[in-house]
Amino acid sequence: MKFETVADELYALPRDEFTAARTERAKAAKARQPDLAKRISGLRKPTVAAWLVNQVARQHPREIEQLDDLGSRLRAAHQKLAGDELRTLSRQRNELIRRLSGLASAIAATAGVAYGDAAERQVEDTFEAAVSNPDSAAEVRAGRLSTALTPSSSEDWLAAALAASPARKAAPQPPPPARAKQKRPRDPEAERREAALAEARANAAAAAAARDEAQQNLDETTARAAKAADTVAGLRTRLDEAVRAERAVRKEVTAARKAVTAAEKAAGEAERRVTEMTSFGRRSRR
C-alpha cells in the first residue's frame, strides 16, 4: 500500500465518504505499516471548496493546465511591464476562473453539495492562487487539497517576475568593509513584537479558516433544512388531498347506505304487497 495511491483514492471520493474511508485505510495499514497508517490518519477531510477544486482538477485537467500556462505568461508580462498584454491576459484569467467556478457549481449540484457564497469565493481564490504561483498550481493539479488556497498579492506577482528574470539579477557587490560584518545588536523588544505579530497572523488565518468552515457548514445545513421543508410541504399537500378524498368517500358511503336503506324498505314493501295479493287470491277462489 502506497501513501500517494491512498491519498488519491480518498480525495477522489464523495466528501461525506472521506472520513470513514480514511479510517478503514489506516486500520488496514496499521499492522504492517504503522508509519503509513499514521500518515493516512493525518490526512484532513477537505472543506467544501477544496473538495470541489479537487473534483474539477480530476474531471477537467485541460482547464487546470490552462491556469498554469496563464500564470507563466502573466509573470513574463509583469517582467516586461507589458501593459496591453497584462490587460489581455488578466481578462483571460478572469474568464477562465469564472468558467472553472461554473464547473465547480455543476459538480456541487450533481453531488447535492451546497455551493454558497463562501465556498464560491474560496474556489475562485484557489484557482487565482494556481495562476499566481507555480507551487499552488501543482497542488491544484494533484487534486489533494484539504483547504482553499490564498492568491498572491500584486507585490508577490512582481517579486516572482523579477526572480524569474535572469536579466534582472543584481550585479555582484563588493565585499563590505570589515566593520559592516559586525553583528547587529539584538533587540529583544523588536523580536518580541515580531513574534507577537507572527502569532497574531497565524491566529487570524486560523480564525478565518474556522469562519469559512462554519459558513460552509451553515450553507449545507440551510440547504438540508430547505430540502426538508420542501418535503414536509409536499407531504402536507398530499395529506390535505388525502383528507379531502377521505371526506368525499365518506359522503359517498353515507349516500350509499341511505340508498341501501331505501332499497331495502322498497323491497320490503314490494314483498308485503306480493304476500297480500297472494293471500287475497286464495280467499277469492274459495
C-alpha positions as CSV (number, residue, x, y, z in Angstrom):
1,M,0.0,0.0,0.0
2,K,1.4,3.4,-1.1
3,F,0.6,6.7,0.6
4,E,0.1,8.5,-2.8
5,T,-2.3,5.9,-4.0
6,V,-4.3,6.0,-0.9
7,A,-4.4,9.8,-0.8
8,D,-5.5,10.0,-4.5
9,E,-8.3,7.5,-3.7
10,L,-9.5,9.3,-0.6
11,Y,-9.6,12.8,-2.2
12,A,-11.4,11.4,-5.2
13,L,-14.3,10.1,-3.1
14,P,-17.5,11.9,-2.3
15,R,-16.8,14.3,0.6
16,D,-19.1,12.6,3.0
17,E,-17.4,9.3,2.5
18,F,-13.9,10.6,3.2
19,T,-13.7,10.1,7.0
20,A,-14.9,6.5,7.0
21,A,-12.7,5.5,4.1
22,R,-9.6,7.2,5.8
23,T,-10.3,5.2,9.0
24,E,-10.6,2.0,7.0
25,R,-7.4,2.5,5.1
26,A,-5.4,3.5,8.2
27,K,-6.7,0.4,10.0
28,A,-5.7,-1.8,7.1
29,A,-2.2,-0.4,7.1
30,K,-1.7,-0.3,10.9
31,A,-0.4,-3.9,11.4
32,R,2.3,-4.0,8.8
33,Q,2.9,-0.3,8.0
34,P,2.3,1.7,11.2
35,D,4.1,4.8,9.8
36,L,1.9,4.7,6.7
37,A,-1.2,4.3,8.9
38,K,-0.2,7.4,10.9
39,R,0.3,9.4,7.7
40,I,-3.1,8.3,6.4
41,S,-4.8,9.2,9.6
42,G,-3.2,12.7,9.3
43,L,-5.0,13.4,6.0
44,R,-7.5,16.1,6.6
45,K,-11.1,16.0,5.3
46,P,-11.4,18.6,2.5
47,T,-13.5,21.6,3.0
48,V,-16.4,22.0,0.5
49,A,-14.3,24.5,-1.6
50,A,-11.2,22.2,-1.5
51,W,-13.2,19.2,-2.5
52,L,-14.8,20.9,-5.4
53,V,-11.5,22.2,-6.7
54,N,-10.1,18.6,-6.4
55,Q,-13.0,17.3,-8.4
56,V,-12.6,20.0,-11.1
57,A,-8.9,19.2,-11.3
58,R,-9.7,15.4,-11.8
59,Q,-12.5,15.9,-14.2
60,H,-11.2,18.8,-16.3
61,P,-7.4,18.6,-16.3
62,R,-7.0,20.6,-19.5
63,E,-8.6,23.7,-18.0
64,I,-6.3,23.3,-15.0
65,E,-3.3,23.2,-17.3
66,Q,-4.5,26.5,-18.8
67,L,-4.2,28.1,-15.3
68,D,-0.5,27.2,-15.2
69,D,0.1,28.4,-18.7
70,L,-1.7,31.7,-18.0
71,G,0.4,32.1,-14.9
72,S,3.7,31.7,-16.8
73,R,2.5,34.3,-19.4
74,L,1.4,36.7,-16.8
75,R,4.7,36.5,-14.9
76,A,6.5,37.2,-18.2
77,A,4.2,40.1,-18.9
78,H,4.9,41.5,-15.4
79,Q,8.6,41.1,-16.0
80,K,8.4,43.1,-19.3
81,L,5.9,45.6,-17.8
82,A,3.8,45.0,-20.9
83,G,0.6,46.9,-20.1
84,D,-1.5,45.8,-23.1
85,E,-0.5,42.2,-22.7
86,L,-1.2,42.3,-19.0
87,R,-4.7,43.6,-19.5
88,T,-5.4,40.9,-22.2
89,L,-4.0,38.1,-20.0
90,S,-5.8,39.4,-16.9
91,R,-9.1,39.3,-18.8
92,Q,-8.4,35.7,-19.9
93,R,-7.6,34.8,-16.4
94,N,-10.9,36.2,-15.1
95,E,-12.8,34.4,-17.8
96,L,-11.1,31.1,-17.1
97,I,-11.6,31.3,-13.4
98,R,-15.3,32.1,-13.9
99,R,-15.6,29.1,-16.2
100,L,-13.9,26.8,-13.6
101,S,-16.2,28.2,-10.9
102,G,-19.1,27.3,-13.1
103,L,-17.7,23.7,-13.4
104,A,-17.4,23.5,-9.6
105,S,-21.0,24.7,-9.3
106,A,-22.2,22.0,-11.7
107,I,-20.3,19.3,-9.7
108,A,-21.8,20.6,-6.5
109,A,-25.3,20.4,-7.9
110,T,-24.8,16.9,-9.2
111,A,-23.3,15.8,-5.8
112,G,-26.0,17.6,-3.8
113,V,-23.4,19.8,-2.1
114,A,-24.3,23.4,-1.1
115,Y,-22.3,25.9,-3.2
116,G,-22.8,29.1,-1.2
117,D,-21.1,32.4,-1.4
118,A,-18.2,31.5,1.0
119,A,-17.4,28.3,-0.9
120,E,-17.6,30.1,-4.3
121,R,-15.2,32.8,-3.1
122,Q,-12.7,30.2,-1.8
123,V,-12.9,28.1,-5.0
124,E,-12.2,31.2,-7.1
125,D,-9.4,32.3,-4.7
126,T,-7.8,28.8,-5.1
127,F,-7.9,29.0,-8.9
128,E,-6.4,32.5,-8.7
129,A,-3.6,31.1,-6.5
130,A,-2.9,28.5,-9.1
131,V,-2.5,31.2,-11.7
132,S,-0.2,33.3,-9.5
133,N,2.0,30.6,-8.0
134,P,3.5,27.6,-9.7
135,D,3.6,25.7,-6.4
136,S,-0.1,26.4,-5.9
137,A,-0.8,25.2,-9.5
138,A,1.0,21.9,-8.7
139,E,-1.2,21.5,-5.6
140,V,-4.4,22.1,-7.5
141,R,-3.3,19.7,-10.3
142,A,-2.6,17.0,-7.7
143,G,-6.2,17.1,-6.6
144,R,-5.5,16.5,-2.9
145,L,-6.3,19.9,-1.4
146,S,-7.8,19.9,2.1
147,T,-8.3,23.6,2.4
148,A,-8.6,26.5,-0.1
149,L,-5.5,28.4,-1.2
150,T,-4.9,32.1,-0.9
151,P,-3.9,34.0,-4.1
152,S,-0.7,36.1,-4.2
153,S,-0.7,39.9,-3.8
154,S,0.4,42.2,-6.6
155,E,3.7,42.6,-4.8
156,D,4.2,38.9,-4.8
157,W,3.5,38.9,-8.6
158,L,6.2,41.5,-9.2
159,A,8.7,39.7,-6.9
160,A,8.1,36.4,-8.8
161,A,8.5,38.1,-12.1
162,L,11.8,39.7,-11.0
163,A,13.0,36.4,-9.6
164,A,12.2,34.6,-12.8
165,S,14.2,37.1,-14.9
166,P,18.0,36.3,-15.2
167,A,18.5,39.7,-16.8
168,R,17.3,41.4,-13.6
169,K,19.7,39.7,-11.3
170,A,21.6,42.1,-9.1
171,A,25.2,42.7,-10.1
172,P,27.8,41.3,-7.7
173,Q,28.5,43.6,-4.8
174,P,32.0,44.3,-3.5
175,P,32.6,42.8,-0.1
176,P,31.5,45.0,2.7
177,P,34.1,46.7,4.9
178,A,35.2,44.8,8.0
179,R,33.1,46.9,10.3
180,A,29.9,46.1,8.3
181,K,30.4,42.4,9.2
182,Q,29.8,43.2,12.9
183,K,26.6,41.6,14.1
184,R,23.8,43.9,14.8
185,P,22.9,44.1,18.5
186,R,19.9,42.1,19.5
187,D,16.7,44.0,20.1
188,P,14.6,41.8,22.5
189,E,11.7,44.2,22.3
190,A,11.6,44.1,18.4
191,E,11.9,40.3,18.5
192,R,9.0,40.1,20.9
193,R,7.0,42.3,18.6
194,E,7.8,40.2,15.5
195,A,6.9,37.0,17.4
196,A,3.6,38.5,18.6
197,L,2.9,39.7,15.0
198,A,3.6,36.3,13.6
199,E,1.4,34.6,16.2
200,A,-1.4,37.2,15.6
201,R,-1.2,36.5,11.8
202,A,-1.4,32.7,12.5
203,N,-4.3,33.2,14.8
204,A,-6.1,35.4,12.2
205,A,-5.5,32.8,9.5
206,A,-6.9,30.0,11.8
207,A,-9.9,32.1,12.7
208,A,-10.6,32.9,9.0
209,A,-10.4,29.2,8.2
210,A,-12.7,28.4,11.0
211,R,-15.1,31.1,9.9
212,D,-15.2,29.8,6.4
213,E,-15.7,26.2,7.5
214,A,-18.6,27.4,9.8
215,Q,-20.1,29.3,6.8
216,Q,-19.8,26.2,4.7
217,N,-21.5,24.1,7.4
218,L,-24.2,26.8,7.7
219,D,-24.8,26.7,3.9
220,E,-25.0,22.9,3.9
221,T,-27.4,22.8,6.9
222,T,-29.5,25.6,5.4
223,A,-29.7,23.6,2.1
224,R,-30.7,20.4,4.0
225,A,-33.3,22.4,6.0
226,A,-34.8,23.9,2.8
227,K,-35.0,20.4,1.3
228,A,-36.6,19.0,4.4
229,A,-39.1,21.9,4.4
230,D,-40.0,21.2,0.7
231,T,-40.5,17.5,1.6
232,V,-42.7,18.4,4.6
233,A,-44.7,20.8,2.4
234,G,-45.2,18.1,-0.2
235,L,-46.3,15.6,2.4
236,R,-48.7,18.2,3.9
237,T,-50.2,18.8,0.4
238,R,-50.6,15.1,-0.1
239,L,-52.1,14.7,3.4
240,D,-54.6,17.5,2.7
241,E,-55.5,15.9,-0.6
242,A,-56.0,12.5,1.1
243,V,-58.1,14.1,3.9
244,R,-60.4,15.7,1.2
245,A,-60.6,12.5,-0.7
246,E,-61.5,10.6,2.5
247,R,-64.2,13.1,3.3
248,A,-65.7,12.8,-0.2
249,V,-65.6,9.0,0.0
250,R,-67.3,9.1,3.4
251,K,-70.1,11.2,1.9
252,E,-70.4,8.7,-0.9
253,V,-70.5,5.8,1.7
254,T,-73.3,7.7,3.7
255,A,-75.2,8.2,0.5
256,A,-74.8,4.6,-0.5
257,R,-76.0,3.5,2.9
258,K,-79.1,5.7,2.6
259,A,-79.7,4.2,-0.9
260,V,-79.4,0.7,0.5
261,T,-81.8,1.5,3.4
262,A,-84.3,3.0,0.9
263,A,-83.9,0.0,-1.4
264,E,-84.4,-2.4,1.5
265,K,-87.5,-0.5,2.5
266,A,-88.9,-0.6,-1.0
267,A,-88.1,-4.3,-1.4
268,G,-89.9,-5.0,1.9
269,E,-92.9,-3.0,0.8
270,A,-93.0,-4.9,-2.5
271,E,-92.7,-8.3,-0.8
272,R,-95.5,-7.3,1.6
273,R,-97.8,-6.4,-1.3
274,V,-97.0,-9.7,-3.1
275,T,-97.9,-11.6,0.1
276,E,-101.1,-9.6,0.5
277,M,-102.1,-10.2,-3.2
278,T,-101.3,-13.9,-3.0
279,S,-103.4,-14.3,0.2
280,F,-106.3,-12.3,-1.4
281,G,-106.3,-14.6,-4.5
282,R,-106.6,-17.7,-2.4
283,R,-109.6,-16.4,-0.5
284,S,-111.3,-15.4,-3.7
285,R,-111.0,-19.0,-5.2
286,R,-112.8,-20.4,-2.2
